[in-house]
Amino acid sequence: DLDPSTAITLTENGLSTGEFTASMITRIQSYELDAASYLVTTNVLDVTLGSVVTVNYQDTSLPIVTKTSSVHVRGSITIGAGSDTDVQLLRVTVVDADLAGSVSQISTTISASNGLLPVQDLILTESAIPSETYTGLLQVRDTVAEAQQIAGALVLRENERLTVTYQDTIPPAALSQEALSPVPRFVLPTPDDGTEFETAVDCRFQVYLRAADTAADSNGIVGATVSIRPTRYRAGNSQFVDGIIPGMSLSAEPPTAFYEAALSWRPFSNQEGITFTSCFDTIEAHELVVGANSERCFLLKVKKCVKCVTAGDTMKTLASSVGSDWLMLWSANPHIKDPDTLPEGDEVSTALKYQVADGESLASIAVRFSTTVKGLLTLNIDLDLEDAVTPGSLLCVLPDNGVFDLCPSPPPSSTWEKIEEQYIPPDYLDNPYNWEYIEYDLLGRPVKQSNPDYPQLPSQVVGEQPGYSLV
């Protein structure tokens, strides 16, 4: 209709075959075309949808040969995930321009290669009036029992092939489209399962986790994305609980076909000395597939007797927080030159580390370091009063240095004690204010005699020893 005089030149296929062919580009007006098709200027036929194309060939010895054909568009099928907010829903779309405005619904069938359920019928509805696009939603469930309770539902596992079939009527043809279900998995640089990490109280810990759809076929479900979620954790050897370690976070990135998230943590003081197990899994963000277990668990040990410096920390504030003297704490950190200027983020020792020996208990260790069992439990929050310390285990201790600064009190001395049994203070010879005299025999033993003039100065030494004259 648009260009009835278009000439076509055909070329013989091979030598003396009598078979001649030519190809042309057909551009359907008022139909979505790519920009490149408009750049072609030769062997182009501009037509309209539903029009009739006539090809005439003048045989040299026979009448004109005529062939006619109507212009139609072959329908196309897309298998995709639901919208971003849809969960466990597949969206099937058929575009058939020949049906625009003529029918409101079309029928398709859908099946999965696992064969768990029979082929399902799916009715697609015209998305607008009139429209050439027809869509329908199919529910996906985790088990066959769940799927059987819903008309038309499927069970879809990883790396399985979905097939949608549509019967195009103009011209009649059976169309089918296949798509491979996603296989979400951890990829590098995600640490291996069982990887161990060490950190400390108030230290910033961060590791990157990455996931991708590792399906072998690029012809996947349109819009399928992957994500990472925390599954469970535990402290020490306790029971696992759902969720993520308190204080830990996983960055909330939008799901994509190639997903990366930062796992961050800054341990609290009440987590010191505990080894946590934290587990994560990869999922298809719309929960379309029942996947194999791709969970990875990491061990995160919070070191004892150590913390990271935060803003405003000094040796005095750190010592106060653990009930110790700042000089004692400073002596445990020989690398720190200025106790009032601590670089933020650096690790500092908050106690001395002591390895338990055979036969020791919290009580005996408390006596050894002149502290209390309560003081040890305060520094070792991973322990309980009922816990028995094991040989080789590590304890944080802070001796009470005030105890070591006190000289032992001298036992009382009185006149009823025998002179030779009485206590001789170490500063006796430097102090004339004594109630007894002392001399030494040939063997160096002290010989004491009472001072009858006590508490007065011994009269016989006045004026005889330097510095003790009454003048």
Residue pairs with C-beta under 8 A, 6 or more apart in sequence:
1 47
1 48
1 51
2 29
2 46
2 47
2 48
3 45
3 46
6 44
6 45
8 22
8 24
8 43
8 55
9 22
10 20
10 21
10 22
11 20
11 21
11 22
12 18
12 19
12 20
13 19
13 20
13 21
22 43
23 43
24 43
24 44
24 45
25 37
25 40
25 43
25 44
25 45
26 44
26 45
26 47
26 71
27 33
27 37
27 38
27 44
27 45
27 46
27 47
28 47
28 48
28 49
28 71
28 73
29 46
29 47
29 48
29 49
30 48
30 49
31 49
31 73
31 97
45 53
47 53
47 71
48 71
49 71
49 72
49 73
49 97
49 98
50 70
50 71
50 72
50 98
51 70
51 71
52 68
52 69
52 70
52 71
53 68
53 69
53 70
53 71
54 66
54 67
54 68
55 66
55 67
55 68
55 69
56 64
56 65
56 66
57 64
57 65
57 66
57 67
58 64
58 65
59 65
72 98
72 170
72 171
73 96
73 97
73 98
74 168
74 173
74 175
75 94
75 95
75 96
75 98
75 166
75 168
75 175
76 94
76 95
76 96
76 175
76 177
77 92
77 93
77 94
77 108
77 164
77 166
77 175
77 176
77 177
78 92
78 93
78 94
78 95
78 177
78 222
79 90
79 91
79 92
79 162
79 164
79 177
79 178
79 179
79 221
79 222
80 90
80 91
80 92
80 93
80 221
80 222
80 223
80 224
81 89
81 90
81 91
81 221
81 222
81 223
81 224
81 225
81 286
81 288
82 89
82 90
82 91
82 137
82 223
82 286
83 91
86 137
86 286
87 286
87 287
88 139
88 140
88 141
88 286
88 287
88 288
89 137
89 138
89 139
89 140
89 286
90 110
90 137
90 138
90 139
90 140
90 154
90 156
90 162
90 221
90 288
91 135
91 136
91 137
91 138
91 223
92 108
92 110
92 122
92 124
92 135
92 136
92 137
92 138
92 164
93 124
93 133
93 134
93 135
94 106
94 108
94 124
94 133
94 134
94 135
94 166
95 132
95 133
95 134
96 106
96 132
96 134
96 166
96 168
97 132
98 168
98 169
98 170
99 106
99 132
99 134
99 169
99 170
100 130
100 131
100 132
101 129
101 130
101 131
103 126
104 125
104 126
104 129
105 123
105 124
105 125
105 126
105 134
106 123
106 124
106 134
106 166
107 121
107 122
107 123
107 124
107 166
107 167
108 121
108 122
108 123
108 124
108 136
108 164
108 165
108 166
109 119
109 120
109 121
109 122
109 164
109 165
110 119
110 120
110 122
110 138
110 154
110 162
110 163
110 164
110 165
111 118
111 119
111 120
111 162
111 163
112 154
112 155
112 156
112 157
112 160
112 161
112 162
112 163
112 181
113 160
113 161
113 162
113 163
114 155
114 156
114 157
114 160
116 144
116 147
116 155
117 144
117 147
117 148
117 153
117 154
117 155
120 138
120 152
120 153
120 154
121 152
122 136
122 138
122 152
122 164
123 136
124 134
124 135
124 136
125 134
125 135
125 136
126 133
126 134
127 133
127 134
127 135
138 152
138 153
138 154
139 147
139 150
139 152
139 153
139 154
140 147
140 153
140 154
140 155
140 156
140 287
140 288
140 289
141 147
141 150
141 153
141 154
141 155
142 155
142 290
143 155
143 290
144 155
146 153
147 153
147 154
147 155
155 290
156 162
156 181
156 288
156 289
156 290
157 181
157 289
157 290
157 291
158 181
158 182
158 183
158 184
158 215
158 289
158 290
158 291
158 292
159 180
159 181
159 183
159 215
159 216
160 180
160 181
160 289
161 178
161 179
161 180
161 181
162 178
162 179
162 180
162 181
162 221
163 176
163 177
163 178
164 176
164 177
164 178
165 174
165 175
165 176
166 174
166 175
166 176
167 173
167 174
167 175
168 174
168 175
178 219
179 219
179 220
179 221
179 222
180 215
180 216
180 217
180 219
180 220
180 221
181 215
181 220
181 221
181 224
181 288
181 289
182 213
182 215
182 220
182 221
182 224
182 226
182 284
182 288
182 289
183 213
183 214
183 215
183 216
183 289
183 291
184 211
184 212
184 213
184 214
184 226
184 227
184 282
184 283
184 284
184 289
184 291
184 294
185 211
185 212
185 214
185 282
185 294
186 209
186 210
186 211
186 228
186 282
186 294
186 296
187 210
187 211
187 212
187 214
188 210
189 208
189 210
190 208
190 209
190 210
190 211
190 296
191 207
191 296
191 298
192 296
193 295
193 296
193 297
193 298
194 297
194 298
194 299
195 298
195 299
196 298
196 299
196 300
196 301
197 205
197 207
197 298
197 299
197 300
197 301
198 300
198 301
198 303
199 205
199 265
199 267
199 300
199 301
199 302
199 303
200 267
200 272
200 302
200 303
200 306
200 307
200 308
200 347
201 267
201 268
201 269
201 271
201 272
201 302
201 306
201 307
201 308
202 266
202 267
202 269
202 307
202 308
202 309
202 310
203 266
203 267
203 307
203 308
203 345
203 347
204 264
204 265
204 266
204 308
204 345
205 264
205 265
205 266
205 267
205 300
206 262
206 263
206 264
206 265
207 262
207 263
207 298
208 260
208 261
208 262
208 263
209 228
209 250
209 260
209 261
209 262
209 263
209 280
210 258
210 259
210 260
210 261
211 226
211 227
211 228
211 258
211 259
211 260
211 282
212 226
212 257
212 258
212 259
213 220
213 224
213 225
213 226
213 257
213 258
213 284
221 288
223 286
224 257
224 284
224 285
224 286
224 288
225 255
225 256
225 257
225 259
225 284
225 285
225 286
226 255
226 256
226 257
226 258
226 259
226 282
226 283
226 284
226 285
227 255
227 259
227 282
227 283
227 284
227 285
228 250
228 259
228 261
228 280
228 281
228 282
228 283
229 250
229 280
229 281
229 283
230 243
230 244
230 250
230 278
230 279
230 280
231 242
231 279
231 280
231 281
231 295
232 240
232 241
232 242
232 243
232 279
233 240
233 241
233 243
233 244
233 245
233 276
233 277
233 278
233 279
234 240
234 241
234 276
234 277
235 271
235 274
235 275
235 276
236 274
236 275
236 276
236 382
240 277
240 279
244 250
244 278
245 265
245 276
245 278
245 300
246 268
246 271
247 265
247 266
247 267
247 268
247 271
248 263
248 264
248 265
248 278
249 263
249 264
249 265
250 261
250 262
250 263
250 264
250 280
251 261
251 262
251 263
251 264
252 261
253 259
253 260
253 261
255 285
263 280
265 300
267 302
269 307
269 381
270 381
271 302
272 302
272 303
272 304
272 307
272 381
272 382
273 302
273 303
273 304
273 380
273 381
273 382
273 383
273 396
274 301
274 302
274 382
275 299
275 300
275 301
275 302
276 299
276 300
276 301
276 302
277 297
277 298
277 299
277 300
278 297
278 298
278 300
279 295
279 296
279 297
279 298
280 295
280 296
280 297
280 298
281 293
281 294
281 295
281 296
282 291
282 294
283 291
284 291
304 353
304 380
304 382
304 394
304 395
304 396
305 349
305 350
305 351
305 352
305 353
305 379
305 394
305 396
306 347
306 348
306 349
306 350
307 318
307 347
307 348
307 350
308 345
308 346
308 347
308 348
309 342
309 343
309 344
309 345
309 346
309 347
309 348
310 344
311 344
313 342
313 344
313 348
314 326
314 339
314 340
314 341
314 342
315 326
315 329
315 330
315 333
315 336
315 339
315 340
315 342
316 326
316 339
316 340
318 326
318 329
318 348
318 350
319 325
319 326
319 328
319 329
320 326
322 329
322 350
322 351
322 378
322 379
322 398
323 375
323 378
323 398
324 351
324 398
325 401
325 402
326 339
327 401
328 398
328 399
328 401
329 349
329 350
329 398
330 336
330 339
332 349
332 351
332 352
333 348
333 349
336 342
336 348
342 348
350 379
350 396
351 379
351 396
351 397
351 398
352 396
352 397
352 398
352 399
353 394
353 395
353 396
353 397
354 365
354 369
354 394
354 395
354 396
354 397
355 392
355 393
355 394
355 395
356 365
356 389
356 390
356 391
356 392
356 393
356 394
356 395
357 391
358 391
360 389
360 391
361 388
361 389
362 373
362 376
362 377
362 383
362 385
362 389
363 373
365 376
365 389
365 395
365 397
366 372
366 373
366 375
366 376
369 397
369 398
369 399
369 400
370 399
370 400
370 403
370 404
371 397
371 398
371 399
371 400
373 385
375 398
376 383
376 395
376 396
376 397
377 383
377 384
377 385
379 395
379 396
379 397
379 398
380 395
380 396
383 389
389 395
410 423
410 425
411 423
413 422
413 423
415 450
419 436
419 447
419 448
419 449
419 450
420 445
420 446
420 447
420 448
422 436
422 448
424 438
424 446
424 448
425 431
428 434
428 438
429 438
432 457
432 458
432 461
432 465
432 468
433 455
433 457
434 451
434 454
434 458
435 450
435 451
435 454
435 455
436 448
436 449
436 450
436 451
436 454
437 448
437 449
437 450
437 451
437 458
438 446
438 447
438 448
438 449
439 446
439 447
439 448
439 449
440 446
440 447
441 447
451 458
453 459
457 468
457 470
461 468
462 468
462 469
462 470
463 469
463 470
463 471
